[in-house]
């Protein structure tokens, strides 16, 4: 049985990660497509070359489509980002 590395992660966005509104790489993995851009603060929803998705901004969340949808659903109650999280969920659908 082959062990898999943890594929979902979240943490604070760091200055050395670059521009969260227009990331070129996320955790060293190239971005293949920007699916959406947050308008009220720096942030984006992107797809990575390895097939995962990433939500960038004050917090970075990276995982499969399903994992990111769950994360967004749980975090969707946060008032200052509720609109962006709802938009990101719609873009993932």
Order of alpha helices (4+ residues) and beta strands (2+ residues): beta-beta-beta-beta-beta-beta-alpha-alpha
